[in-house]
Amino acid sequence: MQDGSRVSGAAIDFRSDNTGRAAPEIIAALAAANEGTQASYGGDELTARVQRRFSELFETAVTVYPVATGTAANAIALAAMSPPWGAVYCSPEAHVTTSEANATGFFGGGAKLTAIAGKDGKVSAEALGTAIAISGAGQTHKSQPAVVTMTQATDLGAVYSLAEVRAITEIAGKHGLKRHMDGARFANALARLGCTPAELTWKSGIDVLSFGVTKNGGLLCDAIVVFAPEAAPGLPIHLRRAGQVWSKMRFAAAQLLAYVEDGLWLRLARQSNAVAARIAAGLAAIPGIETLAPIEANEVFLRLPIHAMDGLERDGFRFFRRPGDIARFVCRFDSTAEDADALLASLRRHVNG
């Protein structure tokens, strides 16, 4: 419809980038891999190709470990990077501390997630420095500073600039901390910044990356990418103990290869980012709506009156309601401009109604 109103009965799903389809290219790659026999547990040619392809992609020799989920990537990577008595610094909004049931502490044998204040879901470099200074480093009755982790894009939808990443890794490195990036939406951040994968990771001081695929058109695979092997020396054993070593590894490798082939991952991310940007532009014309953070990737967090959220749901929109007046809308690679326009039309009807 010309006013952006949705078609009656057609639900539009903004709940998560986990709710949508897998990209057809990834499904096709799995079908192609389903021929003949290959060595198990990573001894196959596709897994070897992943190591070579990702080393080309990141412009340095890397080791790639496919895993089933982003939680596995984060928790097992951090467990391998921290001693059991270590403190792992993160944003208060970070997925590792809000939504993973302390998997880091479980796999890390006691590693402690420690929230560091910041803006827009980010770790503040200044706050990190203060936290390390008052941590009691060297005192036997204190958790010892071990790792800092940044979520890119953040869990409020903002993106760390290269300067922000480098400021944090510089402080962490000065104090002997290891540096991890939760890249569940790494492609969305990369598409926003327009830099290279290398510039956003190891060239900015990142030791280990949790490389997200599932949220951006993947099927059943994320990965851990290691730039500095000395930062996580026991990682292969941690993965084996956690049940995260695929026996038919070629099917995980096929997904990773298809994801980055011909820039697919960035095309998918640009689409979801573009829909979110369209929503952001339209919000400027609707009074009474507050955004929780800049809309820089594919997530939109809004403060909305309860009656407006109820109205959106009556109109058939699906989204995530947080306690109180916060609503989250997540755009997927298969979201459309028409979806964005329909949401904006519904918001105009209900926010000040």
C-alpha positions, 0 to 999 in steps of 0.5 A: 500500500502507498502509505506503507501500511502492511497487508492484512494478515501478513505477519512481519517478524522483527524478533531476531536475525535468528528467526529467518531463513538460511541463505540459499547459497549455504544450503546449496553448499551443504548439498554439494558437500554431501557427496562421497566420503571424507576424513572425519574430525577436520581431516577433510579437504573442505576444512583445509580450504577454510584455513587457507581461505580465512587466512587470505581473508584476514591477511595473516595466518589464522586457525579456524575452529568451527563450532555449533553456536555463538555461545560455544564460540564465546564461552570456549574461546574465553575459557581458553584465554583466561585462568579459572581465577581470571576476570573477563571484562565485558559490557553490562549489555554483552551477550556473554553476561546477559544471555549465556547462563555464565557459560564462560564461568562454566567452561572456564572453571570459575572465570568471572565475568566483570561488567565495565561501564560504557555507552551504547553497549560498549566497553569504555577504554577509560572505565577499563583502565580504572577497573584494572587499576583497582582490581587488586592485581597480584593479590591472592584474594582477588580475581586477576585481570585476564581478558577483555571482550568487545561485542561487535556490533554491540548488543544495543545495535551500535558499532565500535569504531576502529579508534575505539577498538584500538583504545581498548586493546592498547589499555588491555595490552599494557596490562597484560590482558588478552583481547577477544571480540564477540563478532556475532554480528561482525559482518554487520559491523564490517559493512557499516565501517567499510574497513577490512576484516584485518583492520577490525581484528588483529591489526587493531590488537584482537587476539581471538574472534568469535566469528558469527555466521548464524545471525547473517544467513547461516544455518548451523555453524559459527567459528572461532578465529585465532590470530594469536595462538599463544592467547588460547593455547588450550583451545583445541582441548577445550573444544573437544571436552565441550563436544564442539569438535564436529565429526563430519567437519566438512559440513561445517566447513562448507557453510563457512566457505559459502558464507565468505565466497564472493562477498556473500556475507557482506552483501547479506549484512548490507541488506539487513543494515539498510533496512534498519537504516530505513527505519532509523530515517523514518523514526526521525519524523515520529515524535515521542520515540526514543532510541537507546543507541545509535542505529548503526547495524541491523538492530533497533532499540526503542522506548515505546509506550506500552499501548504502542507496543500492544498496537504493533502486536495487534497489527501483526508485528513480531518483536522482542519486548523487554521489561518496561518500555523497551522494544527491540527490532532486528532486521535480517538479510531477508527483511525488506524496505516494505517491512520497514515502511510497514513498521513505520506506518504502524508506529505512526498510528500507535505511538501518539494515538 
